């Protein structure tokens, strides 16, 4: 019988209230899936200035207001607001402190960034005390909530409410670590005795929130099994690999899920022709619609390659430039949607100018077009240098759009190379971060594309994969059990 737990889910962002990246998607979906699996979940978020309380039905929670919290020698007061996560019974509590959170953006470079999230975490514990609610597990996410395991074992160790509360810390991107001056330890009301090399708080001459969380939590999770391994290496550990290696027995990887109501060709309201594994011919119609939208000529001989991405160095588009002439000699067309670094934007604009009948580029973001590219493309390209989890490759697999990816992070866990898996894979991947590796993999994929019977089998294997949040929630529930066992 599956266990059901009381979970306090602490995060700095959550869709639909506030989102800057993947954490927002996870926080907006995983708690709902956990609830469906029988868990009782309460979520905590800061009430940022940009959150629209009326639009989301967020109301003041009169039972808890005017609570004073000390940050260093200063006291600030918070009220709680409350809503229910859409399509669920998950209670969402918003910590309202205008002094810290009434700012244009969730994250800032302001001098008090450390204080903002120290306050938020202390407010969560103070709120739980007043709610008289004892969670089995405190699920923390990234540096903004990674002091919670520390607080429960030090500042609040006297409180029997948390006597059996275990902690799990999820790392969504190891590059963001919450590194602040030594003074932040005193602001958090913690002891300086843990601030020295090889002690929990110190990292590269700073007080590192994430390092502290890694060392104080029962279980550490990363957003894919491969990423859980990669962050323990010097190449992708961002300086914390040694710390993570000391916890290697307690580090696990769980892939994020995808919303299969929104990203599903059977139900997608953004595409002109819905389709399933037994109605794949409609995907061909979506390709025609996409080519028309992109003002590119239809040609059955050409494979349509889609790209939807932020243009950042992490995403690996630097691999394209050295081999782009050779690639454009192959039977391909490109549709690109994204924005970011100027050099990448210029590269794609110049590519469009050089090959106007084979390439179209949309700088910016367009949700409807993103769905149409995912559905209408034959191939989806993600040559990332690193990718903790990645969602676009899962979307493309769901739509029978065959991914070409670099074998890293979540891409390695979701895309099985056709040839490596004895011609039973669902896509194509390459290991070496080189232009030649990208080119030769595209060549392999295009050779298979010519064999429509084989290509269809690759498509169908991708469409049958299970990327549901239910699957992810079940794995987290297992980890909660491990965390509780360690706490006891």
C-alpha positions in Angstrom: 0.0 0.0 0.0 1.3 3.4 -1.0 2.2 5.7 1.9 0.6 9.1 2.2 2.4 11.9 4.0 1.9 15.5 5.2 4.2 17.6 3.0 5.1 21.2 3.5 6.3 22.4 0.0 8.4 25.5 0.3 9.4 27.4 -2.9 10.3 30.9 -4.1 8.0 30.7 -7.2 5.0 28.7 -8.4 2.9 28.8 -11.6 0.4 30.4 -12.1 1.2 33.0 -9.4 4.9 33.7 -10.3 7.3 32.0 -12.6 10.8 32.7 -13.8 12.0 29.2 -14.7 11.6 25.5 -14.3 11.0 25.7 -10.5 7.8 27.6 -11.1 6.5 24.7 -13.3 7.5 22.1 -10.8 5.9 23.9 -7.8 2.7 24.4 -9.8 2.4 20.7 -10.7 4.1 18.4 -8.3 2.0 19.3 -5.2 -1.1 18.6 -7.2 0.2 15.2 -8.2 1.2 14.4 -4.6 -2.3 15.3 -3.4 -3.8 13.1 -6.1 -1.6 10.2 -4.7 -3.0 10.7 -1.2 -0.6 13.2 0.4 -1.8 16.3 2.3 0.2 19.3 0.9 0.5 22.9 2.1 2.6 25.2 0.0 4.4 28.4 1.1 5.4 31.3 -1.3 6.4 35.0 -0.8 3.6 37.4 -1.7 5.6 39.4 -4.3 4.4 42.7 -5.5 3.7 41.3 -9.0 1.3 38.6 -7.8 -2.3 39.5 -8.7 -4.3 38.6 -5.6 -7.7 39.3 -7.1 -7.1 37.4 -10.3 -6.0 34.3 -8.4 -8.5 34.5 -5.6 -5.8 35.1 -2.9 -7.4 36.3 0.3 -6.0 37.5 3.6 -5.8 34.7 6.2 -7.2 36.5 9.2 -6.1 33.8 11.7 -2.4 34.6 11.2 -1.4 38.3 11.0 1.1 40.7 12.5 3.7 38.1 13.3 7.1 39.6 14.1 10.3 37.9 12.9 13.8 38.9 13.8 16.4 39.2 11.0 19.5 40.0 12.9 18.7 42.9 15.3 15.7 44.1 13.3 12.1 42.9 13.5 9.7 42.8 10.6 6.1 41.8 10.6 4.2 39.5 8.2 0.6 38.6 7.4 -0.5 35.4 5.7 -2.7 35.3 2.6 -4.2 32.1 1.3 -5.4 30.5 -1.9 -6.0 27.1 -3.4 -3.7 25.8 -6.2 -5.9 25.6 -9.3 -7.6 22.2 -10.0 -6.6 20.9 -6.6 -7.2 21.2 -2.9 -3.6 22.2 -2.2 -3.5 25.1 0.2 -1.1 27.9 -0.8 0.0 30.3 1.9 1.6 33.6 0.9 4.0 35.4 3.3 3.1 39.1 3.0 5.9 41.5 4.1 6.0 44.5 1.8 9.3 45.6 3.2 11.0 42.6 1.6 8.6 41.4 -1.1 6.8 44.4 -2.6 9.4 44.7 -5.4 9.1 44.5 -9.3 10.9 41.1 -9.5 11.0 38.0 -7.4 14.8 37.9 -7.3 16.9 41.0 -7.0 20.5 42.2 -6.7 19.5 44.3 -3.7 21.9 44.4 -0.7 19.2 42.6 1.4 18.6 39.6 -0.9 19.9 37.3 1.9 17.5 38.9 4.5 14.5 38.5 2.1 14.8 34.7 2.0 16.0 34.3 5.6 12.8 36.1 6.6 10.7 34.0 4.2 12.0 30.8 5.7 11.6 31.9 9.3 8.1 33.0 8.5 7.2 29.5 7.2 8.2 27.9 10.4 6.4 30.5 12.5 3.3 30.0 10.4 3.4 26.2 10.8 3.6 26.7 14.6 0.5 28.9 14.5 -1.3 26.5 12.2 -0.3 23.7 14.7 0.5 21.6 11.6 3.3 19.1 11.8 4.6 18.0 8.4 6.1 14.6 7.9 8.4 16.2 5.3 9.6 19.7 4.5 10.2 19.7 0.8 12.7 22.6 0.1 13.7 23.9 -3.3 17.0 25.6 -4.2 18.9 28.1 -2.1 15.9 30.3 -1.3 14.5 27.6 1.0 17.6 25.6 1.9 18.1 27.0 5.3 14.9 25.4 6.5 16.7 22.1 7.3 19.2 24.1 9.3 16.5 26.0 11.2 14.6 22.9 12.1 17.7 21.3 13.6 19.0 24.3 15.4 16.8 27.4 16.1 13.6 25.4 16.4 15.0 22.1 17.6 13.2 22.7 20.9 9.7 22.5 19.3 8.2 19.0 19.4 5.9 20.0 16.5 8.9 19.4 14.2 10.5 16.5 16.2 9.8 14.0 13.4 9.8 16.3 10.4 12.3 15.2 7.8 13.7 17.4 5.1 14.2 16.9 1.4 16.1 19.5 -0.6 15.6 19.6 -4.4 18.3 21.2 -6.6 16.9 22.5 -9.8 20.1 24.2 -11.0 23.4 23.9 -9.0 24.6 27.1 -10.5 22.5 29.2 -8.1 23.8 28.7 -4.6 22.8 31.7 -2.5 26.2 33.0 -1.5 26.3 35.9 0.9 28.7 37.6 3.4 29.5 36.1 6.7 27.1 38.6 8.3 24.2 36.7 6.9 24.8 34.0 9.5 24.0 36.4 12.3 21.0 37.8 10.4 19.7 34.2 10.3 20.3 33.8 14.0 22.8 31.0 13.5 26.1 30.3 15.1 29.4 31.5 13.6 31.1 28.3 14.9 30.0 26.6 11.7 31.7 29.2 9.5 35.1 27.9 8.6 36.5 25.7 5.8 35.0 22.2 5.9 32.2 23.4 8.2 28.6 23.5 6.9 28.1 27.3 6.3 31.4 28.4 4.6 32.0 28.1 0.9 34.6 30.2 -1.0 34.6 32.8 1.7 30.8 33.2 1.8 27.9 31.9 3.8 26.4 29.5 1.2 22.7 28.8 1.8 22.7 25.8 -0.6 25.8 24.1 1.0 24.1 24.4 4.4 20.9 22.8 3.0 22.8 20.0 1.4 24.6 19.1 4.6 21.6 19.5 6.9 18.8 17.8 4.9 18.0 14.1 5.1 17.7 13.6 1.4 18.9 15.7 -1.6 17.2 15.3 -5.0 18.1 16.6 -8.4 15.7 17.1 -11.3 17.0 14.0 -13.3 19.0 10.9 -12.4 21.9 11.9 -14.7 22.0 15.5 -13.3 22.2 13.9 -9.8 25.4 12.3 -10.9 26.7 15.2 -13.0 26.6 17.7 -10.1 29.0 15.5 -8.2 31.6 16.0 -10.9 34.1 18.9 -11.2 32.7 19.7 -14.7 29.1 20.4 -13.6 29.3 20.6 -9.8 29.8 24.4 -9.8 32.3 24.1 -7.0 30.0 22.1 -4.7 30.9 18.7 -6.1 33.0 17.9 -3.0 30.2 18.7 -0.6 27.8 16.7 -2.7 30.2 13.7 -2.8 30.1 13.6 1.0 26.3 13.0 0.7 26.4 10.8 -2.4 24.5 8.0 -0.6 21.6 10.3 0.0 21.4 12.0 -3.4 18.7 10.9 -5.9 17.4 12.1 -9.3 13.8 12.4 -10.2 12.7 13.7 -13.6 10.2 16.5 -13.7 6.9 15.6 -15.3 5.0 17.5 -17.9 1.4 18.6 -17.9 -0.2 16.1 -20.2 -3.4 18.1 -20.5 -1.6 21.1 -22.0 1.2 19.3 -23.9 -0.6 16.5 -25.6 -1.5 16.4 -29.3 -4.7 14.7 -28.4 -6.1 17.7 -26.6 -3.9 20.6 -27.7 -6.1 23.7 -28.4 -3.2 25.6 -30.0 -2.7 23.2 -33.0 -5.1 23.0 -36.0 -5.2 19.2 -36.2 -5.2 17.1 -33.1 -3.7 13.6 -33.3 -2.8 10.4 -31.5 -0.6 7.3 -32.2 -3.4 5.9 -34.4 -4.0 9.2 -36.2 -0.5 10.3 -37.0 -1.5 11.5 -40.5 -2.9 14.6 -38.8 0.7 15.5 -37.7 1.5 15.9 -41.5 -1.3 18.4 -41.7 0.1 20.3 -38.7 3.5 20.4 -40.5 1.8 21.9 -43.5 0.1 24.5 -41.3 3.4 25.4 -39.6 5.3 25.8 -43.0 2.5 28.0 -44.2 2.7 30.1 -41.0 6.5 30.3 -41.5 6.1 31.2 -45.2 8.3 28.3 -46.1 7.6 26.0 -49.1 6.3 22.5 -48.4 8.6 19.8 -49.6 8.1 16.2 -48.4 11.8 15.5 -49.1 13.0 18.0 -46.4 12.9 17.2 -42.7 11.6 20.2 -40.7 13.8 20.9 -37.7 12.3 22.9 -34.8 14.1 24.9 -32.1 12.4 26.5 -29.2 14.8 27.9 -26.6 16.4 30.6 -24.5 19.5 31.7 -26.4 22.0 31.1 -23.6 25.5 29.5 -23.8 24.1 26.6 -21.8 21.9 25.7 -24.7 24.7 24.7 -27.0 23.9 26.6 -30.2 27.6 27.6 -30.5 28.0 24.0 -31.9 25.9 25.0 -35.0 28.0 27.8 -36.4 31.1 25.8 -37.4 29.1 23.2 -39.3 26.1 25.2 -40.5 27.1 25.2 -44.2 27.5 21.4 -44.2 24.1 21.1 -42.4 22.4 23.3 -44.9 23.6 21.0 -47.7 21.5 18.3 -46.1 17.7 17.9 -46.8 16.5 20.1 -43.9 14.4 23.2 -43.1 14.6 25.1 -39.8 12.0 27.0 -37.8 13.5 28.8 -34.7 11.7 30.4 -31.8 13.6 32.1 -29.0 15.5 35.1 -27.7 18.5 35.8 -25.5 22.2 36.4 -26.2 22.8 38.8 -29.1 25.3 36.6 -30.8 22.9 33.7 -31.0 20.0 36.0 -32.2 22.3 37.4 -34.9 23.4 33.9 -36.0 19.9 32.8 -36.6 18.9 36.0 -38.3 21.8 35.7 -40.7 20.9 32.1 -41.3 17.4 33.2 -42.3 18.9 35.8 -44.7 21.2 33.2 -46.3 18.5 30.6 -46.7 15.1 32.4 -46.9 13.3 29.4 -48.4 14.7 27.0 -45.8 14.8 28.9 -42.6 12.5 31.1 -40.6 13.3 32.7 -37.2 11.0 34.3 -34.6 12.8 36.3 -32.0 10.8 36.5 -28.8 8.3 34.1 -27.3 4.9 33.0 -28.6 3.1 30.2 -26.8 0.8 29.3 -29.6 3.7 29.1 -32.1 5.7 27.0 -29.6 2.9 24.4 -29.6 2.7 24.4 -33.4 6.4 24.0 -33.8 6.4 21.1 -31.3 3.5 19.4 -33.3 4.5 20.3 -36.8 8.3 19.7 -36.8 9.8 16.3 -37.8 12.8 16.8 -35.6 13.4 18.9 -32.4 17.0 20.1 -31.7 18.4 20.5 -28.2 22.3 20.4 -28.3 22.6 21.7 -24.7 26.0 21.9 -23.0 24.2 21.0 -19.8 20.4 20.6 -19.0 19.4 19.7 -15.5 16.1 18.2 -16.7 14.7 19.9 -19.8 11.0 19.9 -20.8 11.0 20.5 -24.5 12.5 17.1 -25.4 9.6 15.5 -23.4 7.1 17.7 -25.1 8.5 16.7 -28.5 8.5 13.0 -27.7 4.9 13.3 -26.6 4.1 14.8 -30.0 6.0 12.3 -32.1 8.6 14.9 -33.0 11.9 13.1 -32.9 14.5 14.8 -30.7 18.2 15.3 -31.4 20.0 16.1 -28.1 23.3 16.1 -26.4 23.5 13.3 -23.9 23.5 15.3 -20.6 21.2 15.7 -17.6 17.5 15.0 -18.2 18.2 14.8 -22.0 20.3 11.6 -21.4 17.5 10.2 -19.2 14.6 10.7 -21.6 16.1 10.4 -25.1 17.3 6.9 -26.0 19.5 7.0 -29.1 18.1 4.9 -32.0 21.4 3.2 -32.8 22.8 2.9 -29.3 19.6 1.0 -28.3 19.9 -1.4 -31.2 17.5 0.5 -33.3 14.8 0.6 -30.6 15.5 4.2 -29.4 13.1 7.1 -29.5 15.5 9.8 -30.8 19.1 10.6 -31.5 21.9 11.8 -29.1 25.6 12.6 -29.0 28.1 12.7 -26.2 31.0 14.9 -27.3 30.3 18.6 -27.1 31.7 19.2 -30.5 30.3 20.6 -33.8 31.3 17.4 -35.6 29.3 15.2 -33.1 26.3 17.3 -33.7 26.7 17.1 -37.5 27.2 13.4 -37.6 24.1 12.8 -35.4 22.0 15.0 -37.6 23.2 12.9 -40.6 22.2 9.7 -38.8 18.8 11.1 -38.1 18.2 12.3 -41.6 19.2 8.9 -43.0 16.6 7.3 -40.8 14.0 10.0 -41.8 14.2 8.7 -45.4 12.8 5.4 -44.2 9.2 6.4 -43.3 8.4 3.0 -41.8 11.4 3.1 -39.4 10.8 6.8 -38.6 7.2 6.1 -37.7 8.3 3.4 -35.2 10.7 5.9 -33.6 7.8 8.4 -33.3 5.5 5.9 -31.8 8.1 4.9 -29.2 8.4 8.5 -28.0 4.6 9.0 -27.9 4.2 6.0 -25.6 6.7 7.2 -22.9 5.3 8.1 -19.5 6.3 11.6 -18.5 3.3 12.2 -16.2 3.6 14.0 -12.9 2.0 11.0 -11.3 5.1 9.0 -12.2 7.3 11.7 -10.7 5.1 12.0 -7.6 5.3 8.3 -6.9 9.1 8.5 -6.9 9.1 11.5 -4.6 6.8 9.7 -2.2 9.5 6.9 -2.1 12.1 9.5 -1.2 9.9 11.0 1.5 9.8 7.6 3.1 13.6 7.4 3.0 13.9 10.9 4.5 11.5 10.0 7.3 13.4 6.8 8.0 16.7 8.7 8.3 15.1 11.4 10.6 13.8 8.7 13.0 
